[in-house]
Amino acid sequence: MSYVKEVYEGLAANHPHEGEFLQAAEEVLTSIEPAVEKNPAYRQQAILERLTEPDRAILFRVPWVDDKGVVHVNRGYRVQFNNAIGPYKGGLRLHPSVNLSIIKFLGFEQIFKNALTGLPIGGGKGGSDFDPKGKSDREVMAFCQSFMTELYRHIGADVDVPAGDIGTGAREIGYLYGQYKRITNLYEGVLTGKGLTYGGSLARTEATGYGLVYFMSEILAAKGQSISGKTVVISGSGNVATYACEKAQQLGAKVVAMSDSNGWVYDAEGIDLAAIKQIKEVERKRIREYVSYRPKAEYHETGRIWDVPCDLALPCATQNELNLADADTLIKNGVFAVGEGANMPTTPDAAHRFQSAGVLFAPGKAANAGGVAVSALEMSQNSQRLSWSFAEVDERLKGIMAGIYGQIRAVCEEFGFGDNYVAGANIAGFQKVAKSMLAHGIV
Ligand code: NDP
């Protein structure tokens, strides 16, 4: 049996209930096999066994009191997966679906994504099954303070630097930072995604969505195409989706559909992003409100957003939101490229279907790396105690996304992978981390 299969079977036997983690591990392990087979040191040094076992996984109780005086207990997680190339770095997800498997899958993916950025950041992820939706600001603050009261002892500017993710936006990061500072008396870059008045970076809010579109532009340019004039469908209407839409529109694309977890809107004339921002960022309401701004648009709670014909599909909501049937529909409707703004939004069979149909498929760990890249730039600014201009950060982001594409292209050429960006991204990220792990000895 090959080394990769042996390691995967061991994982599957040890963690039968961690479906999302196994899915991510299988995808990475399978695609890096050609590189693993080339270097016997990986097996000798048990690189894959060490890479798939987190350095540590911290689980903790998060008690808090709601506005009626009722006590709630949520579960907090921080998985510090791998710090071979830098301090652990990865977001905090606040969503009722959060469990250890999801945090491990995200933390594992983060190792390779962070390596691809070319910046010195390791992989980690955390979060809680707390749902900020429908909670008052005071309740969210009570949760965040309780969460940080345990988390603070495990993190630090040179140790582990959490950030936002689903459910963790500027408000939550502010409360978390306030509590960290209060407990430790340290004013340091321990979180990213901070507000601009206390160490945040310009362009961090936009980074993941903008970076996704920059990455897709690189892919299209290599085929003699551009974003301009393309019809685009974007799932989600959160941070990633909103700024992907903004950049796509700036570059001349027509975005015709967006969604939230209740339904999706179709606007043949092109999405009115100001309306989406008002509904989602200001009023924190449901996307169904969109039709009150644009009466000619349609709102659907049935059917699939992926039924809308498009040239570019950008899934930017959550994991496994685009399945095989969706892929078939998109292909039938002539989709040219798919870029994952979310983490693992495409099921493995759908991803394979795109690739075998010749659709350009950009995996999240490359396509959405712009967010963590600018987070790392936020860390640099905090260490320097300086703030760079929006244009400077945006320019660096563009360069980083082009650099990621370049690394992937080089691996694809070396291994004869054609346009298999999944294998290209996994191998490029893996080789960098594995090289550092080999250098550090058995630790
Ligand atoms: P947000 O919480 O800002 O937005 C998430 C969006 O997805 C919302 O529109 C939400 O709808 C929708 N959504 C969430 N869960 C589901 C579900 N089960 N079914 C359908 N829709 C759903 O998160 P982000 O935009 O920050 O993150 C989106 C994805 O991008 C995640 O996979 C995240 O891990 C990934 N990512 C984010 C980065 C960042 O910088 N923010 C960086 C790299 C990756 P609703 O409002 O109804 O909940």
Boltz pocket constraint, residues with backbone or C-beta under 6 A from the ligand:
constraints:
  - pocket:
      binder: B
      contacts: [[A, 164], [A, 165], [A, 166], [A, 167], [A, 168], [A, 204], [A, 208], [A, 235], [A, 236], [A, 237], [A, 238], [A, 239], [A, 240], [A, 241], [A, 259], [A, 260], [A, 261], [A, 262], [A, 285], [A, 316], [A, 317], [A, 318], [A, 319], [A, 321], [A, 341], [A, 342], [A, 343], [A, 368], [A, 369], [A, 371], [A, 372]]
      max_distance: 6.0
